[in-house]
Amino acid sequence: MKRSSTSDAAAVGSAAVGDGAAAAEGAGRGAPQGEPVDRLEAHRTELTGYCYRMLGSAFEAEDAVQETMVRAWRSYDRFEGRSSLRSWLYRIATNVCLDQLKGSARRARPMDLASPSSVDSPIGTGLPETTWIGPVPDQRVLASAGDPAETAVARESIRLAFISALQRLAPRQRAVLILREVLSWSASEVAELLGSSVASVNSALQRARATLAASGDRTADTPPPPLDDAQQALLRRYVDAFERFDMDALTAVLHEDSTLSMPPYALWLRGRADILKWLLGPGCGCEGSHLVPVRANGRAAFGQYRADGTPWAIQVIEAVDGRVSALQCFLDTERLFPLFGLPPRYEGPGVSSASAS
């Protein structure tokens, strides 16, 4: 699903020059081609990760990065190297995100909006897509290689709960915390990017940390364990139990306090007993499902197809203490399955995804 440099150059060039008059103007002043576009594209993945943390939506993040590339392409011939290309692009991306966030409500997860529902609660009407934090494929936002410690921090900083906590912050505080705590920029670098002072940046960071502490998220203090043999075995047991729709086997793999959420619906459940009751009642259509592995938000995930082969959900799985602690199911399959490189129908056990690892 990753765009090629050639197609991106065409897309950026088309968006940048617009109509015929603009194209002529661009050609006249020697608009950048080839190597400059490749230099910009080299930063696309990390910029998408930054914009996703800022915006909480993979689709909005990709739009923001594309707008960043267009602005950079237009201005590249005036970029004089007073800062690094990377910091220049982050400055543009930050401004794009801040513009997008003006007047918008914060995105959330179902558990951020209401108390858990009962099994008998009506599922209700789905809320608009702009209500929810959405999943993102790992390969869209995480570098394929790098320092293992930095990779672990990056993976944890796209966890859905952390993205939710970030949305509680004012936009500029959000930018400061991501740049300082996740990307390890210095206070002076952030101050230069935001056109602010070091004292202002430090104050914003202090307020952001206090807000995150109040939300109960301690991501930075508790790096996740590696996906070891025990966790891999847990995931295999979960897939086997879910595909066979074996409630006894699911009982063995689900944490007692596990949760189930299903955006775009606000309804969510807490507790293994309620989840199993829901699967045997309103969720009985999940019987016979097929799960195709992908990677999302630094976690194991699956594309869920119903028994007839139609897409049903992207499941993002959390685990704690050797049990599955959260089933986060996103039902916007029309947009999400293409994003994750999943086919429109299940075609048997040989099906694969561009997102699987």
N, C-alpha and C positions, 0 to 999 in steps of 0.2 A: 504493500500500500504506500510505501514511501515514494514521494515524487522524485523524478530524476532531475539532474541538474539542467538537462536540455529543456524539459517541459517547464521547469520552474523559470528558467530564463525567459521562455516565451510568455509564460503567465505574468511574470513581473514586468517584462517589457511592455506587454499589451496593457496591463493595468496602469503602468506609469505614463505611457504616452497618450493613451485614450484615443481621441479622434484623429483624423488625418492631419489637421493643422498642427496638433501637438506632436504627432509623429515627425512631421517635417522639422519642427523646431528642435526636437530631440536629436534628429540626425545631424542637423546643422551644427549643434554644439558638441558633437562627438559623444553621445550618450554611451555609457559603459556597456561592454558586452564581454562574453567569454570569461576571462580570468576574474574580473570584479564580481560577476554573478556567482562564480564558484566560491570565492572568498566569503561572500555573504551566506551562501547556502551551507557552508561548513558549520555555521552556528545555529542552524534551524532547530535541531533537536533540543539543545539546551535552552534556547529561547522559548520553545513550545512548553517545556517543563516549567519555566519561570511564569509564563502567561497562564498556564493551567493552575498553578498555585494561586495566582492573583485572582483568577476569574471563576474557577470551580467548574468549568465546562471545557471538554476537549474541543468541541466545535468552535466555541468562542475563542479559545486559545489559538487554534489554527488560523482563524480569521485575523486575530490580532497580530500573529507572526507574519501573515501575508501582507498586512498593512504596513508592518515594520519594514519588511523587505522592499515594498514599493517606495516608501519614504526614503529608505537608505539608497535605493537604486537611483532615485531622482536626484539625490543630493551627493552622490558618491564623488562626482567630479569636483565638488567643493570641500570634500573631506580632506583636511590637510595634515592628519596624523598628530594633532595636538593631544589626543588621547589614543588608546589602543582601539582597534576596530571593534573588539568585543565590548568594551565599555561604552563606545558610541552606540552600538546596536542596543545594548541594554537601556541606555538613556531613551532611545526612540521607543523601545518596547514598553518601558515604564509609562511614558507619556500616552501611548496608545491605550494601555490598560486603564490608566486613570481617567482618560476620556470616556471609555466604555462604561466605567463604574459610576459615572456621574448620574445621580437620580435613580439608580437601579437598586432593587431590594437584594439583600444578601441571599445567596443560595444556601440550602440546608439539606439535611437528611430527615426522613420521617421522624426519627427519635428526637430530633432537635425541636420539633414543632408541637408534639403532644405526648401524653402518657401512652403506654402500651394499650392496645385494643384487646378485646376478648375474642375468642374463636367465633362467637355468634355475631360479632359486630358486622354490619354491612360494609362491603368493601368501598362503597361510595363512588364518587366521580373522580377521575384522574385530574390532577392539577396541572397547570401549564408547565412546559419544560423548563421555563426560567425559574421555577420554584426550587429545582433540585440540583444538588451536586451530582455530576455524572461521572461515570468511569472513564479511564483513559488507558489505551494499550501501552504497556511498558516501553515498547520500542519507539513510540512516538516522542517520549519525554526523557528517556534514560540513555546515556551513552553506552555503546556496546562494550567498551573496554575502559578501564581506568583504575585508579587506586581502590582496592577493596574497601577500605574504611570510608572513603568518599562515596563509593557506590552504595554502601549500606545506609549512609545518611540520606542520600538521594532517594533511595527506595522508600525509606520510612517517611520522608517528607512529602510523598504523594499518596500516603495512606488516606483513605476516605475520611477517617475521624480527624486527621490532622488538617486536611483541606477544609473540613467543616469548621474546625477551630479558627483557622485563618480568616474565614469569612466573617467572624465576629469583630475583626479589627477594622478600624477606619482604613481606607485605601492606602494612604501614605504610610501609616504604621505597618500595614501588611507588607508593603514594598521594603521598608526598612528591615523588618524582621527576616524576610526571605533572603535579602541580600547579605545581611550580617550573619544570621544563624545558620542558614542552609548553604549559601554560596561562599561564605567566609570572606566577604569583602571587608575592608577596614572602614572605620567610621569616616575617615577623610575621603575615601573613595565614594562612599554612599552620599556624603555631603556634596561632593562635586557633581555627582549624577543628578541629585535632586535640586541643585542650586540652593543649598541650605548651609547651615553651620554644623560643625561637629557637635556642639552642645545640643542643638536641636535634634540631631540624629540620635544621640545618646538618650535624650529625654523620650523620644518616640519609641526607641527600643525598650526602655524601662517600662513604659506604659503597655506596650504590646506584650511583654513577658508577663506582666501582672494579669492582663486579660486572659492569656492562655492558661496561666496557673489557676485562675478562677474557673476556667472551663473544665479543669481536671485532666487536660491532655498534657502528658509528660514525654512526648515523643523524643525530644533531644536527650533525655536522661535515660531512656530505656531502648537502646538499639535492639533490633529484632535478632533472634538467633538465625543462623543460616538454615536454608531449606535442606535439612539433613535427612538421613535414611528414615528416621522415625516419622518425620513429617510427611515424607513421600509415601510412606506406608499408610499413614492416616488418610491421605488424599485418595489413595487407591481403594481403601475400605469405604470411604464416603461415596465415591463414584459407583462402586459395586452395589452398595446398599441402596443408593438413590435410583439407579437404573433398574434394579430388581424390585423397587418399591417395597423393600423389606423393613417394616417398622421396628422389628427387634434389632436388626443390624444398625438401623439409624439411631436407635436408642443408645447403642454402644458407642457411636462416634460423636454424637451431639453433646455439648456441654450442658449441664443442668440449667444454666442461666443463658443459654444461647438465644440469639435474636433472629428474627426474619423480617425483612423489609422489602417493599415492592414498588418503588417509584415507577409510574407517576401517582400511585395511590398513597394517601397519607397513613393508611392502616399499617401497623406493625405489631409484631408479637414478641413477647419475652417469655422464655421458659421452654424447655424441651417438650414438656407434656402438651402445651398449647400448640407448638409447631406441629407435632405429630397428629394431633386432633385436626388441625387445619388441613394437613395433607390428605387425611382420610375423608374430609368433608369438602369445603369449598375448593381445596387444592387438588382434588382427586384427578383432575385432568393432567396432572404431572405423571401419572402412572404410565410406564412404558417409555419414559423420556430417554434421550441419548445425550450424553455430555461430551463435548469436544473441548480439550484443554486449550486455554489461552493464558496470557499474563496480563493482569490489570492492576494498576495502583500499587505496584510492588508486591503483589500477592498472587497466589494461585487463583485461577478463575476458569470458568467454563462457559461455552456457548451451549445453552440448553435448547434442544429440539424436542417437540412433542412426538408421540408415537407415530403420527402420520407424516413426520419429517419436516413439519413447519417450525420456523423459529419461535421461541417462546421467551427467552430471557438471557441476559448476560449475568451469570452468578459470580460474585466476587466473595471469596472465602477468607474468613479470619479464623485463626486457631490459637488456643491458649491451653496450657497444661495438658497437652496431648489430646484435646478434643476440639471439634469445630465449634467456635463461639459465635459466629455470625454468618448468616446467609443473606447477602445483599444482592437482590435480584432486580435488574433493570429491564423493564419491559418494552422499551422503545426500540424494538428489533429492526424496524425499517431503516433507522439511521445507524444503530449500533453494530449490527452484524457486518455491514460493509466496512465500518471503521476498523473492526477487528479482523478483517480479511476472511470472514466466514461466508460460506456459500448460502444461497437463499433457501436451500433444502438440504436435509441430511441425506447423504448418499452412501451410507454404510460406514463400517469401522475404519476404512482407509482415509476418510475425510481428514483434511488437515487445515490449519490456519496459518496465515502469515505471522500471527502474533504468538503462536505456541512456541515454547522453549523446551 
